[in-house]
Amino acid sequence: MASTCHFAVLSSFLFFLLVSPSFSLPLCTDSTAPFTPNVSLTFCPYNGTNCCDGADDLLLKNQFESMNISDPACASLLKSSICSKCDPFSAELFRVKSNPRMVPVLCNSTVGNSDFCTQIWNTCQNVSIMNSPFAAIIKGQGGQPSGSNFTKLTDFWQSKTDFCSVYGGENEEGGVCFNGGPVVLTNKTEASSIPVSGLCLEKIGNGSYLDMAAHPDGSGRAFFSNQQGRIWLATIPKQGSGGTLTLDESSPFLDLTDEVHFDTQFGMMGIAFHPNFTKNGRFFASFNCDKSDWPGCGGRCSCNSDVNCDPTKLPSDSGALPCQYQTVIAEFAVDGSSADQPAKATKASPSEVRRIFTMGLPFTSHHGGQILFGPADGYLYLMMGDGGGPSGTSDPYNFSQNKKSLLGKIIRLDVDNIPSGAEISKLGLWGNYSIPSDNPYKEDNDLQPEIWALGMRNPWRCSFDSERPSYFMCADVGQDTYEEVDIITKGGNYGWRVYEGPSLYNAPSSPGGNTSAASIKPIFPVMGYRHSDVSSKVGSASITGGFFYRSTTDPCMTGRYLYTDLYAGAMWAGVETPENSGNFNTSKITFSCAPNSPIACDSRPGNSLPSLGYIFSFGQDNDKDIYLLTSSGVYRVVPPSRCNYTCAKENVTNTGSPGPTTSSPKSQAFGLRRLSIKNLAILCCGLVLFLMGIL
C-alpha cells in the first residue's frame, strides 16, 4: 500500500507540473516563431516551416543514436518523438513554460489501444534504452539521468495506465498532443461557422482621440487621450441606454500639452495603466517632444556609433535637425489626494514620477509610439517605427534590421525593477527600467537587450487577445504596396526592409547598407491588403490595427480580428482556420450606423454609410466592447439588429448592455482539460497525501 501511495503521489505531482496554459498558436520551445530553414532537414522528417535548422537536426540525430535502441520498432517510435522538437507546435508539446520535458505530450485517448502513448508502451516497455528520456523526469526532473545505464519503461512504471498518466494527454478542445507525426489541428473554428451580414455602429462622442484604455478597476469607465497631449477619464454609457460618452473636456485627468510636441506625425502616441493601478496609481504616457523648445526633452540620438550612424551626416528632414525630436515614455501617478485610493482618482499629478525612456529620432516620421502592458507577463511593450527618412524615403539606414538599433522594433521593458543611475549608465540603458530575463538577447547575443521583435516599419496599433494572450497582434504600415497584420513572437523578424509584406523590397536608397534575404528568417504577415484595394479611392493607404472581437454584444463577430484603413474607411475581419493554427482568412465587412444612434452619424455623400473620417485607433472596454476612435468622433459596435443586420445567434429581446465578458471554459482550464477522470483521481490522491505530510 505504501509503495502504491508513493507512486500515486509521484505520478500526480509530475502530472500537475506538466499541466500549463495552452500557447494556442504555433511556437517553438524557446517561444520563438517557426521558420523555414535554408536547408532541408536530413534526420527529422519536417519540411517547410518548422522549429529546427540543420544544427538542431544534427543534435537530435546524435541524441537518438546515443540511446542505442536495439529494437527497430521501438527505435522508430522514439525517433519520431524526439523529432517532434521540430514541430511548429513544439512549445505546446514540450510545456517549457512550466517544466522542460525530454519527450512530448503523447496522445492518449484512454479508449482502446490505438493511441500513441499506448503504442510506445506496448512496443518499448521491455526494450533497453540508454539515457532514456522517460527516466529523466524521475532521476533529474527534466535533465538527463545520471550515468549511462540502460533502462526499461518497466523499471519505473508498473503499467501502461501509470506511464500514460504522466506522459499522455488527450487531444480534445483544441489541445495539442503528439500522435507520431506533425501536429494537425482539427479544421474547425467557431467564428467561420457564423455568417456575418455587417457591423453595426452607434456614435457616442464627438471628440477626436488617439488612444483609449479601459479603467483597470473593471468599471464602465475608460481613459481617452488625444494627440495634443491630454488624457480624460470618461464614463461609458451602457449598451442600449441611448446615452453618450460622459467627460468634461475642460477638466482633463492629465494635461501634458506644454511638454508634448504636436504636429501631423508627432504628439501623445499612447497611454498605459499599470496592472496594479488600483493599488499603486501608476500609469505611463508615450509622447514626442522637441528638445529645442523644452530642455527636459533631450536624450541620446538613435543615430549613433553603436549602429554605425553619424548624426552630423544625416540629411535634415522637413527643416528639422536629426534627433531634434524625441520619443519619450514617462511615468505619472494620481494626485496626492487620491494616493490611498487610486481607483477613485479623477486627477493625476502633472509632474513626472520618472522618465522611463528617451530616444532621439533621426527623421520626422515612422516612430510608432504605442505602449501596452503584456497581460501574461506584466512587462511594458513599446512599438517603435523605423524612423522614416528624408524626402519620403523609408529607413534608408536599415535601422529595422540593425540589431543594435531600437528603431523598427517591438521593445519590452521591466518598469517594476528600476536599477540605480550607475547601473543604467553601466548597462547602456535608455532610461529607468530593467531588462526582462527572458528577452531574446539571451538567445541572440547580437540583439540589444530591450528588443522583443524586429523588422517593423511603423507598427500602428497592436493588441493582445483577451482570451489568448499569446496572440499579440500588430498592424504594420506599408511602404508602396502592402499593409500587414503580424502575430508578434519572441525574437521574431518581420522582414522590413528586406520584405514589404510577403514580397521582396528593393530600396531606392541604401546609405546604411542592405540585409540579404538569405541572412534572416522572416515571419510573413497573417493578414493584410494591397494598396490597390483602397488607394484608387483615397490616394493613399495606412493600416490601423484592432482587436479580436470578444464581446457578447455581436455574437456573430466573436473570434474575428478587426482592422481598418486610416484613410479609406474600409474594414476587414480575419477568421482563423483552423482555430489556433495561426492561419487566417480575411474579408471586407460592410458597416453602417444605427438609425437610433445617440449622436447622429454623418453620412457619406451619395449613400447611407457613416462618414467616419480618419480612423485613428480601435478601443476596447471592460465588457470587451469595441470602439472606433476617429476624426469625426467615437463609435461603438452595437447589436447587429439595430442596423437590420441578421445574426442567428443574437438574442433580439436582449440588446442592452452585456455583462462582463468572462474567459471561456477552455481558457480557464489552463490545460486541465487533459485530465481524465483517472488522472484527476490520481492527482487528488497525491494532493491529499501531500497535505497530510505537511500537516
KOLTOR-908816 format. One record per atom (N, C-alpha, C): x, y, z; residue in one letter. Coordinates in steps of 0.05 Angstrom, whole numbers, plus 5000, padded with zeros to 4 digits. Example, Ala and Ser with C-alpha at 12.3 -4.5 7.8 and 13.67 -1.06 7.14 Angstrom:
! residues 2
526448865156a524649105156a526449345156a525749555142s527349795143s525850015157s
END
This chain:
! residues 695
501749765000m500050005000m501750255000m503950255016a505750485017a506950534990a507850324977s509050354950s507050474930s504550364931t502550474913t501950764918t501750844944c501151114951c503551294943c506051194946h508351344939h508351394909h507651194893f507451234864f505251424857f502951404871a500751584865a501551874870a503051924892v503952194898v505852284876v507752114868l509752184848l508352244821l506652064813s505452094786s503552334785s502052374807s500252604806s501852874808s503952874824f505553114826f506853184799f507952984785l509153024759l507153124739l504753004740f502653084721f501853374726f501653444751f500953714759f502953914748f505553844749l507554024739l507454054709l506653844695l506653854666l504254004654l502254054670v499954204660v500554504660v499854634638s500354924636s498455044617s498255314616p496455434596p497255374568p495355354550s495955294522s497055544509s499155504492f500255724477f498255814456f496755624445s494555684426s495455764398s497955754392l498755814364l501555684360l502355644335p505055524331p507255684344p508755554361l511055674374l513155454380l515655524378c517855334384c518355334414c520055144423t520455114452t521755354465t523055524450d524255764461d522356004458d519755944451s517656154448s517956324423s519856254406t520056394380t518256264360t517856404338a516056304317a517456104299a515955904288p517155724269p518255874245p520055744230f521355874207f521855664186f522655754162t523355574141t526355564139t527655334146p530555324145p531655354117p534155444116n535455484090n536055224076n536455014091v537054744080v535054544092v534454344076s532554134086s533853974108s532153884127l533053714148l533553434137l535653304147t536353034137t535552814156t535252874182f534552664201f531552674208f530552904215c527752924224c526052994200c523752854197p522052884173p520153124174p521353364179y519753604179y520653784156y518853844138n519454014115n517954274117n518854474103g517554734104g517954874131g515955014140t516155164165t516254984189t518355004205n518554834229n520354984249n521254834270c522854964291c525754874291c526754744270c529454644270c530954744246c533554804250d535354854228d537254614226d539154624209g540954394205g542454314230g543254514247a544754454271a542854314291a540454404293d538554264311d538053974302d537753944276d537353674265d539653484272d542053584271l544353424277l544453354307l543753544324l543653494353l541653274360l539353284347l537253084352l538152814342l539552804320k540652554310k542652434329k544352594340n546352504359n545052404385n542952544394q541552454418q540252184413q539052154390f537751894384f539751664382f541951714369e544051504366e545251424393e545451624411s546551564438s544751374454s542251354446m540351184461m540750884455m542050824432n542850554426n540550354429n538450404415i536050234417i536250004398i536049764408s536449524391s533949444375s531649504387d529149424374d528249624353d528049554327p527449744306p524749884309p522749734317a520049854320a520050064342a521350004364c521450204386c523150444378c525350384364a527150594355a525650794337a523950694319s522450864301s520551044317s519250934337l517351104353l518851314368l521151244380l522551434396l523951644378l524751574354k525851774336k523651984329k521251894323s519152084317s518552264341s518652154365s518152314389s520352524393s522852444389i525052634392i524852854371i524152774347c524052974325c521753164328c519853104345s517553294349s518553554360s521053574369k522253824377k522154024354k522053914329c521954084305c519154174298c517154054311d514354114304d513754414309d512254544291p511554824296p510054874322p508854664334f507454684359f509154564382f511754564379s513454424399s513354564427s512854824427a512554954453a510254844469a508054784455e505754664468e506354374475e507754234458l508253944463l510153904487l512054084490f514154044510f513854204535f511754374536r511054514561r513354664574r514954804559v517354914571v516755134591v514355254591k513855474610k513355374638k512755124641s512455014668s514954854675s515454634661n517854474665n518654354639n521254384632p522254264607p521853954607p521153844584r520853564582r522753454561r523553204564m525153074545m523552954522m520952904528v519152784507v516652954506v515252944484p512753104481p510452974496p508253124499v505753014509v504752814489v504352564497l503652354478l500552324478l499452324454c496552304451c495652044465c493652074482n492651844498n489651864499n488351714482s485351724481s483951604505s485351444520t484351294543t482151094535t481751064509v479750864499v481150684479v481150424484g482350234465g485450254467g486750124448n489650114448n490850244423n489450434411s490450544386s491950804390s491950914415d493251174419d496251144419d497651374415f500551364412f502051294438f500951384460c502151324486c502151014491c499850894485t499650604487t501550464468t501750584444q503550464424q506450454434q507350674446i510050674457i510350474480i508350464497w508550284520w508649994510w506849924492n506749644483n509249564467n510449754453t512749684436t515349704452t515549884470c518149944483c518449864512c516349764524q516349724553q518649554563q519549354547n521649174556n524149204539n524449434525v526749484508v528749654524v531249574524s533349724537s534049974522s534150204537i534650464524i536750604541i538950684529m540950824543m540151124545m540651244569n539851524574n536951564566n535251394575s532451414568s531151674575s529851814556p528552064563p526252024583p525151774584f522951724602f523851684631f526451644634a527551624661a528451904672a528852084653a529952344661a528052494680a525452464676i523652624692i523652534721i524452284726i524652194753i527452244765i529452174750k532152194761k533152484762k532552634742g533552904741g531453124740g528953044740q526653224738q527053424715q527553314691g527753484668g530453454654g532553364669g535153334656g535753044649g538052994638q538752714631q539252564657q538552304657p539152144681p542152114685p542952074710s545752044715s546751774706s549351764698g550451514689g549651444661g550351214651s549751124624s548450854624s547050784646n545850514647n543450504628n543050264618f540650214602f538250194622f536050294612t533550284628t531250184611t529250074624k526749994610k524450144622k522350174607l519950314618l518950174643l519149904643t518049754666t519749784691t522149904688d523849954712d522550174730d520850334717f519750564732f516750574733f515450444713w512550464711w511250184712w509350154729q508149894734q506249804712q505149994697s503149924676s502950154656s501550084634k501050294614k499450524626k497650464644t496050674656t497750864672t499650754688d501450924703d503251094685d504250964664f506051104645f504551334632f502251284622c500751484606c499451694624c499251634650s498151844668s500152084670s502652024665v504752234666v505452344639v505752164619y506652254593y504452294572y502052214579g499852234560g498252484564g496752554542g494852774543g492752744522g490252814529e488052774510e487953004490e487552944465n487353144444n484453234442n483553404460e480853504460e480753804464e478553924456e478154214458e480554374447e481654284425g483854434412g486554384424g486754204444g489254144456g491254014437g493754044442v495853934424v497253704438v497453484424c499053254434c500353124410c502252944416f503852824394f502752544388f502152504362n500952254354n502652104334n505252154334g507152014317g508052164293g506952394288g507652564265g507052854270g507353024250p506853314254p504053364265p503853554283v501253624295v499353724273v496953614273v494853704254v492453784271v491654034268l489354134283l486754064269l484654024284t482053974271t481154224257t480054194234n479254424217n476654534226n476754684248k474254794258k474955064270k473155244269t473255504282t470455614287t469955704310e467255794317e466456034299e468456214295a467756464280a466856404252a468356224238s467756184209s465056054204s463955924224s461355784220s458955974223s459456224231i457256414235i457356624214i455256644198p455256854177p455057134189p456357324177v456357604186v455257774163v453057914169s451958084147s452958374149s454058454172g455058724174g455658804203g457159014206l457859114233l456259374238l454759374260c453059594267c454459774287c454460044282l455760234299l453760434310l454460554333e453060784343e455160994350e454461244347k456261464354k455661554383k457661554401i457161634428i458761874437i460561974419g462062204427g463062364403g463362624406n464262794383n467262854384n468562784406g471362854409g473162674391g475562774385s477462634369s479762544386s480062274390y482062164408y483861974393y486261934404l488261764391l488461494405l487861484431d488161234446d485961214467d485460974475m483460914495m484460684512m484060704539a484860484557a482560444577a481660204579a479560144599a480660184627a478960294645h479860334672h480560064685h482960044697p483759794709p481959684732p480059854742d478359754763d476059584753d475859544727g473759374716g471059514713g470959774718s468459914717s467759994688s465560144685g464660234659g465960504653g468460544660r469860784655r472360724637r473360934624a475660894607a477161164605a479761144599f481361384594f481661424564f481361674555f481761744527f483861954526f485661934506s487762134503s487762244474s488562494472n488762604445n491662654437n492062714412q494762744402q496162994413q494563194421q495763434432q497063394459q496163194474g497463134500g495663144524g493063114520r491263104543r489962824547r489462754572i488062504579i485562574595i483362444588w480862484602w479862214614w478562234636l477162004648l474262024641l473161824627a470361844617a468761614628a466161664630t464261444636t462861364611t462861104605i461760994581i458860924585i456961004568p454160934572p453760634567p451860514581k451260234578k450060184550k450559944540q449459864514q446359894515q445260014495g442360044493g441160254510g442760414524s441660624542s440960874527s442160914503g441661164489g443461394499g445261324517g446961534529g449461584512g450861794520t453361874506t455661874525t458061894514l460561894530l460462134549l460962084574t460962304594t463762374603t464662614594l467162714603l467163014602l468863144617d468963434618d471463514603d471063624578e473263694561e475063914575e473864074592s475264294604s476964204628s476563954637s477863854661s479163584655s481463574642p482763324636p483863194661p484162934659f485462774680f488362854682f489662914659l492463004658l492863174633l494263394636d494863564613d497863594610d498863484587l501763494582l502363664557l500563844550t500863984525t503364164525t504264244548d506764414549d509264244543d509063984547e511463814542e511263674515e508863614505v508463464481v508763644457v510363544437h510563684411h508463564393h506563734385f504363644369f504663744340f504563554321d504563614293d503363364279d503263364253t502063144238t503062874247t505762854250q507062604256q507762584286q507162784301f508062794329f505762844348f506262774373g504262824394g504362604415g502162584431m501962364450m500962124435m502561914435m502061684418m500661454433m500861444459g499561224473g499661264503g497861124517i497661124546i497460834555i498460774579a498260504590a498160524620a496360384632f495960384661f497060124673f498560164694h499859934707h497859724715h498459464712p496559254720p495559284749p497159404766n496359454794n495659744800n494659874779f494060164782f492160214805f490260044810t488260094831t489560094859t492059994861k493459994886k495760194886k497160224863n499560394863n499160664848n496960684833g496460944819g498461014797g499960814788r502060874767r500860844739r501661034721f500961004693f503061134676f502961084650f505161164632f504061294607f505561494597a504861634573a507161624554a506561574528s508561574507s508061814489s510061984486f509662224470f512262314458f511962514440n514262634427n514762914438n517162994439c517863264448c519963384430c520363644432d522263794416d524363914436d526863814433k528863894453k529664194449k529064304426s529564594422s527664764437s525364654445d523264804459d523264744489d524164494496w523864404524w526464274533w527964394551p530464274560p530163994571p527863934583g527463664594g526963454574g527063524549c526463334528c528863164520c531263274521g533663164509g534262884517g535162724498g536062444503g538162364482g539062124484r541062024466r539861984438r541462044417c540562024390c540561724381c538461644367s538361374356s540361324334s541361534322c543561524302c546061564318c547661354322n549961364339n552061164330n554361164342s556560984334s555860694338s554160624357d553360344361d552060224336d550660394321v549260294297v550560394272v553160484274n554760574251n553360804237n552360994253c550961224242c552161484254c552661674237d553761934245d551562144243d550562254265p548262444263p549062704248p551662764248t552463014234t552362984204t552062734195k551962694166k549162624156k547262614175l544462564167l543362804153l541962774131p540663004118p538363104135p537863364135s535663474151s533063384138s530963364154d528363264144d526263474151d524963594131s522863794135s523864024153s526464094150g527564314165g528364244193g527964004202a528663914229a531563804229a532963854250l535563734254l535263444263l537163264257p537062994267p536862994298p534962844308c534562804337c533763054351c532663254336q531363474349q528863384364q527463194352y525063084364y525762814378y524362764400q524962524416q522362364420q522762104424t520661934434t521061894464t518961934479v519161934509v517061744520v517761584540i515861454557i516361564585i514261684597a514461794624a512461664642a513261624667e511461514688e510161744704e507561714708f506061904724f504461754746f503261904764a501661784785a499261964791a497161854803v494862014811v495762224831v494162434833d495062654851d495062564880d496362714897g496862634924g494362574940g492262724934s489762684950s488462414945s489262284923s488062024916s489961794920s492261854932a494361644933a493461394948a491661434968d490761194983d488561034969d487161164950q485061024935q485261104905q487360994892p487761084864p485361034846p483860824851a481560764834a479560984833a479461154854k477561374855k478661634845k481161634836a482461874828a481161994803a480862254802t479762384778t481862574767t484162594780k486362764770k489062624775k490962694758a493662594762a495562834765a497762774778s499862984782s501263034755s501663284747p502963334721p505963294721p507063254745s509963214747s510662924742s512762884726e513562604720e514662474746e513862234750v515062074772v517862004764v518161904740r520861854729r520661834698r522761884685r522961854656r523861564651r522161414639i522661134633i524561104609i524061254588f525461214563f525561474547f527861534535t528061764518t529961694495t529161744470m530861684447m530361884425m532561994415g532362184393g531762054366g530062194350l529162074325l530762194302l531562024283p533262124261p531762304241p529162244237f527562394218f524862444231f522962554216t520462654227t518062474223t518562214217s516262034212s516961754222s514961584222h515261304228h516561254255h515161344276h516261294303h514161154321h512061044309g510260884325g509361024351g510060894373g509761024399g507660904417g506160694408q504160574426q505560424448q504360424472i505360264494i503160084505i503859844514l501959654525l503259494546l501759414567f502759214586f501858934576f503758744576g503158474570g501358354591g499058244584p497158134604p498257884618p500057744606a501157494618a503657544634a505257744625d507857784638d508158044654d506358234649g506458484664g508658674655g510058614633y512158794623y510959004604y512359224600l511459444583l512659414555l510959414535y511759384507y511559664494y513659734479l513659984463l513859904433l512060004417m512159954388m513560184375m515960134363m517660344353m517960314323m517460534308g517760534279g520660554270g521160534244d523860534234d525260804233d523761014239g524961284240g524561444214g523361314194g522761454169g525261514153g525161744139g527361814121g526762074107g528762204096p528262464082p526862424055p525362624048s524062634021s522462394015s520962294035g519162074030g520361794030g523061774033t524261514034t523761384061t524261124063s523660984088s526060814096s527060864119d529160704131d531660674113d532660894102p535060864084p537460764099p537560784125y539860694141y539460414152y537260284143n536760004150n536659954180n535560144195f535360124224f533659874232f531559814217s529759594226s531159324228s533159284210q534659024211q537159044228q537859284237n540259314253n539659234282n540959024291k540258914317k541259084340k542859284335k543759474356k542059724357k540259754338s538459984338s535759904349s534460094363l531860054374l529660144355l530360254332l528460344312l527460104297l524760104290g523659884276g523359634292g522959664318k522859444337k520359444355k519759214366i517959194389i519859164413i519559344432i521359364455i519859274480i521159124497r519959014521r521559084546r520359224565l521759334588l520459244614l522059224634d521059174661d521159444676d518759554682v518659814695v518059784725v518159544735d517759494764d520359464779d522459404765n525159374777n526959584765n527259804779i528760024768i531560024779i533659994761p536359994771p537260274780p539560284793s540660544802s541760694778s542260954781g543361114760g546061004749g547660904768a550260794760a549960544743a547960374751e547460134735e546460194708e544660404706i543560484680i545860564661i547660724672s549860824656s551660594647s552260404666k553960184660k552759994639k550059954641l548759774623l548059904596l548360164594g547760304569g544860324563g543160334584l540260344580l539460624572l537060644561w536060904551w534261034572w534160934596g532561054616g532360884641g530160924656n529760794681n528060544678n529260324673y527860064670y530059844673y529159604674s531059374673s530159194650s531759004644i531258824621i530058564631i527758484621p526658224629p528557994622p528857814640s530857604637s530357424613s527957404604d527357224581d527157374555d528057624553n528257764528n530157604509n529757624483p531157444465p534057494461p535157704473y538057754470y539657524483y538357374501k539757144513k540256924493k538556904472e538956714451e540456834427e540357094424d541757234402d543357454414d545957404418n547657594432n548057854416n547357854390d547658104375d545458304380d543258214392l540958384396l541458574420l540458824417q540258994440q538258864460q538858874486p537258724505p534358804507p533759054499e530959154501e529159024480e530358914458i528758834435i527258574440i524658584433w522958334434w522558224406w522258404386a521958324358a523058544341a523758484316l524958674298l523758654270l524758844252g523858834225g521158964220g520459164237m517959314234m518459574219m516459664204r516659924190r515460144207r512960124213n511660324230n509160194243n509460044264p507159904276p505160104287p502660074277w500560254285w498160104296w498160064321r496159944338r496359644339r497259564363c497659284370c495859214393c495258964396s493558874419s494058584425s493558514450f493658234459f490758134460f490357894450d487757774451d486957724480d484657814489s483857784517s483457494525s482857324506e482457044512e485056874509e486756964491r489256814486r491557014485r492757074508p494857274509p497257224490p497656974482s499856914464s499457034436s496957104430y496357244405y496857544408y499257624402f500057904403f500058014375f497958164368m497458244340m498358534336m499858574314c500758844307c500258904278c499059134273a498859224245a501259394239a502459344216d504959494208d504359634182d504759904182v504160064159v506160004137v505159974112g506859904090g508060144076g509760084056q511160284041q509760354014q509960173995d508960233968d506560063960d506359813971t504459633960t502659483981t503659444005y502259244023y502159344052y499759314064e499259364092e498859104106e500159064129e500258794141e499458774170e498558534178v498058474206v499758234213v501258254235d503158044243d502457934271d503057684275i502957574302i505757594313i506157754334i508757814344i509657594364i511957484359t513157284376t515957364385t516857234405k519457294417k521657264396k523257474392g525457464373g524657454344g522157494338g521257474310g522257704293g522957634268n523857834249n521757864227n520458094225y518158134208y518858254180y521558244174g522358274147g523158544136g521858764146w522459024135w525359094141w526959184123r526659294097r527559104075r527858844083v528358634063v525758574048v523658564063y520958504052y519058724059y517158764041e514758924047e512458724046e511258664068g509258454069g510558194060g509358044042p510457784033p512357804010p512958044001s514558073976s517258213982s519358133967l521958273970l521658563963l523158733977y523059013973y525759113964y525759273943n528259393932n528359683941n530159743959a530360023970a531560203949a530360443945p531460633925p534060753934p534460763961s536860893972s537760733996s540460673998s541360504019s544060594030s544260844040p546860934051p547660774075p545760644088g546360484112g546860194105g546860124079g547259844072g544659684071g544959434062n542659264059n543059004075n540858864080t540958604093t539958404072t541358184069s540657984049s538357814059s536657734040a534357564047a535257304059a537557194050a538456934059a539456944088a539957184098s541157204125s539157224147s536557244140i534457274161i532357044158i530857014179k528556824179k526056994182k525057094160p522757274162p520157134169p518557274185i515857184191i513957354175i512357224158f510657374140f507957444153f506657644143p504057724155p501957514153p500157514172v497957324172v495457444160v495357704158m493157854145m494258104132m492558234116g493358484104g491758544079g492658754065y491358834040y493258994023y492858983997r494559133979r493459423975r495259603970h494459883966h492459913943h492759733924s490859753901s488059693909s487659563933d484959513942d483559763952d485059973960v483860203972v484960463960v487460473951s488660733945s487460863921s486260713903s485060833879s482761023887s481660973911k479361133920k480261373937k482461343952v483261553970v486061663965v487461533947g490161633941g492361553960g491661393980s493661314000s492561074015s494260954031a493460734048a495160724073a493960664096s495460644121s493760474140s494760244148i493160054164i492960154193i490660094205t490160134234t489359864246t490959764264g490459504276g488259524297g486959294302g484659294321g484959074342g482758924346f482558724367f481158484356f481558254370f479758034367f477158104381f474958054368y472358134380y471557924400y471258004425r470657814447r468257894463r466758094454s464358184468s462057994462s459958004479t457557854474t455458024458t456158284453t454258464440t453558364412t455558294396d455058184369d456257904368d454657704375p455657434376p456657324350p455757434327c456657344301c459457444294c460357644310m463057744305m465157614323m464257444341t466057324360t468357184347t470857234357g473157094348g474457214323g473257414311r474457544288r476257774296r478457794281y480258014286y479558244267y478958474278l478058714263l480358904258l480559004234y482559214228y481459384205y482659614201t481559804182t483859964169t483160154152d485060334140d484460614150d486660754156l486461024167l484861214148l485361184122y484261374103y481661274090y481661014083a479560924065a476960864078a476860824104g474360754117g473560464112g475260314097a474660024093a475259874118a473759654123m474259494147m474459194139m476159054153w476558764148w476258604173w475558354170a475358164192a476957914185a478757834202g480357594198g479257364214g478957134201v477956884215v480256684214v480956574237e483056374239e481856094233e483055964213t482055704204t484455514198t484755294212p483255204236p483855394260p482255374280e482655524304e485355444317e486855654326n489455614339n491655544320n491255564294s493255484274s495055724267s494255964271g495656194261g495156254232g493356114219n492656164191n489956304190n489856524175f487456694175f486456734146f483756744144n482456834120n481157094126n481357284108t480257554113t478257634092t476457804100s474457914081s473658194090s472958364071k471858624077k469158584090k468558754109i465858744121i464559014118i461959014112t460459264110t459759354138t459359614141f458459724167f456659954162f454960004181s453160224179s452560334207s451060544208c450460674234c447560624242c447160564267a444460514277a442660764273a440260734263p438460964259p437961114285p437960974308n437461104333n440061154349n442161204334s444761274347s444461514365s445561504390p445261734408p446162004396p448261994380i449062224364i448862154335i447562314320a447062254291a449762224277a449962014261c452361964245c452262114219c454462244212d454662374186d454762154165d453362204143s453362004121s455262084099s456361874086r458061924063r456262034041r457462204024p455962314002p454862093983p452262093979g451161903959g450361643970g450861583997n449961334008n449561364038n448661144050s447861154078s450061074097s452460994087l454560914104l455561154121l456361104146p457361324162p459961434152p460261704153s462761834146s464461854171s466361664174l467961644198l470261844198l471061944175g473462104174g475861924175g478062014188y480461854192y479961664216y480561414212i480261214234i482961184247i483261314270f485861324283f486561064298f484560964313s485160734331s482560584337s482860344347f480760194359f481060214390f478960164404g479060154433g477459914443g477859834468q476459614480q475859684509q473359644518d472759704546d472759444563d471959474588n472059244606n469959024600n467959094584d466058894574d466958764548d469358844539k470458754513k468958864489k467259074493d466059204470d468259364456d467859384429i469859504412i468959794403i470859974402y470460254395y472260334372y471360524356l472960644335l473460934343l475961014345l476761284351l477461424324l475861614317t476061734290t476262034292t476862154270s476962454269s474162574272s472062414267s469362524269s467962454295s469262294312g468162224338g468761934347g467361854368v467661584380v465261414373v465761184361y463660994353y464060734368y461760604373r461760344387r460260144371r461259894372v459859664359v457459594376v455159574364v452659514378v451359274366v449159164377p447858924366p447158964337p447658754320p447158784291p444258844284p442358754301s439558804294s438859104294s440459264307r439859554307r440359684279r441859534263c442259634235c440859444215c439059284226n437559084209n439358874197n441658824209y443358604201y442358354214y442758134201t441857874211t444157724225t443657634249c445557474264c443957254278c444357014270a442756784280a443156754310a445456834321k446056794350k445157024367k444257234355e443457464372e440757424385e440657484410n438057484424n436857764422n435057794403v434058064397v432358174419v431558014438t430058124461t431858234482t434458194479n436358294499n438758424485n438358674477t440458814462t441559044479t441259024505g442359224523g445259174529g446059264552s448859234559s449558944567s451558834555p452358564562p453858574589p453758354603g455258334628g458158304622g459858334642p462758304637p463358034624p465058044604t465757804589t467657644606t467057384609t468757214624t470357034605t472556924615s474056744598s472556494592s473056384569s471756134562s472655914580s471055694582p471955464598p474655364589p475155384563k477755294552k480055454564k479755724564s481955894574s482155864604s479955814618q480155784647q481455514655q481255324637a482255054645a485155044649a486755234637f489555234639f490854964635f489854824614g491054574607g489854344623g488154394642l487054174658l485054004642l484354104618r482553944600r483753674594r486453654598r487753394591r487253184613r486253264636l485853084658l483452894653l483952644651s481752454651s480852404680s478652264683i477652204710i479752054726i481051874712k483151714726k485451884734k486352064716n488552254723n487752434746n485252524745l484252704766l484252564793l483552314793a483452164818a486352134829a488252074811i490952054820i491952314831i491352534817l492152794826l491052854853l488452804857c487252864883c488452704905c488952444899c490252274919c492952384927c494452464907g497152564913g497052824929g495152994923l495053254937l494153204966l492353014970v491452954997v493752855014v495352665003l497652555017l499752775022l500052945002f501953165005f501253345028f498653415029l497653595051l497853455078l497253195078m497553045103m500353045113m502253025094g505053035102g505853305114g504753515103i505353785113i504153825141i501653735144l500253775169l501253585191l
END
